[in-house]
Amino acid sequence: MSDAKLQRVLSSLTEVYRQLNSLPSSQASYAGYVKLDTNENPFALPKAVMQSAVAALERQYLYPEDDNISLREAAAASYDLSADQVIAGNGSSELLSLIYKAFLGPGDSVAMLSPGFAYNRKLAQLQGARLLEIKWGESSLLPIHELLFGPAKQAKFILLANPNNPTGTFVPIADIESLVALSDQLVVLDEAYVDFAPDSALRLVNRYSNLLLLRTFSKSYAAAGIRVGFGFGHPEVIGRLRNIQNMFNMNVIGHAVGVSILAHRATYNENHRHIRHERERVRGALSRLGFSVTPSHANFLLARVPAGRDGVWWHACLKRKKILVAVLPDEGLEDCIRVSIGTKPQMDAFLAAVEDISGAQTISMMGRIAASGSALLHVGKDSGDRKESDDRKTGLPQR
Ligand SMILES: Cc1ncc(COP(=O)(O)O)c(C=O)c1O
């Protein structure tokens, strides 16, 4: 394509899409890394779930079931809802994107508690809409007054994740209920990490028509690569979202795995117990190494790194040791890393790497002090100030 043709093609993009950058042609492969940056659950699927996936492959020549009906019925039965209160998605991110498409046009706004799930920034941008980020920090007290009476009042919907990503903090369901009861806006409550938390807002779905709950099987059910997510809400809202969904949005494996996970949810109890246990073990270990770690109700930890370095520096050092953690784009979290909780060997590898880096950092800091000390020693000698230089000499640790 000549440049002139390319310019013509690009200028035909919609106003909103014209402003987007094109993605680089390739992304790095992370094979061989301990991947703790996107909050997956690194365990195998239960045997019965795996068998259902393999059996589904025998239906590969058929289109998947229309409107995900069996999966929606199975989810409705598991969560005590009716099928018309359930939408099934190719991951919950597909459902998030439908919500943005359905409710936001150019110039509209959506309110999100911040820091929050960064993907929402892109979704708002794709609609030409404004994401109003309501500063929340690492608190678990919902700023209800601000959401009801501040600029968020103009937003087409309010979005919050509970437990929140990237903080892992959890808001009591009574507070969520107050917000939903007092607000006339749609409240989208993203419960991606709820299975690691003490409670859920599921019981509110039948009570409030302005609540839309999102769930995923990517985090607590170890199926991130299969892509299964759900939305639960009022049939009038859910039905409209289903109406704008791509046809055959999920595939036969997603359907089979989703139905089978729903039938075997209890087999995941041990998985969840392990993650909660490892989360607390890693939190303790990081705290002893000088990190300040936010108490978490999810399958990850937000850790403020020891003074003197930032999250990007730790990310780079860990990456050199083949460990991937997340750094956050949010203001105020520059000195943080977010680490997913995986298997015990993965977490041991992460902690060993952190210890190594902390040790090397201490040695290099001592080296710098030593070097500046010996420089002073020379200054002292040159200036004849032997007393001070001798003190520094004896006071300095040896490398
Ligand atoms: C808060 C939150 N919501 C939604 C998602 C997307 O999950 P899914 O894999 O179902 O698209 C994530 C993934 O990291 C998340 O953290």
The ligand as a Gaussian input file, in Angstrom:
#p B3LYP/6-31G(d) Opt

LIG

0 1
 C      -10.997000      -6.679000      37.997000
 C      -10.912000      -7.507000      36.742000
 N      -11.994000      -7.626000      35.983000
 C      -11.983000      -8.352000      34.859000
 C      -10.847000      -8.996000      34.433000
 C      -10.884000      -9.747000      33.129000
 O      -11.022000     -11.101000      33.321000
 P      -11.372000     -12.083000      32.137000
 O      -10.216000     -13.014000      32.022000
 O      -12.614000     -12.789000      32.564000
 O      -11.587000     -11.305000      30.892000
 C       -9.682000      -8.891000      35.193000
 C       -8.439000      -9.529000      34.755000
 O       -7.360000      -9.283000      35.215000
 C       -9.713000      -8.122000      36.387000
 O       -8.646000      -7.955000      37.150000

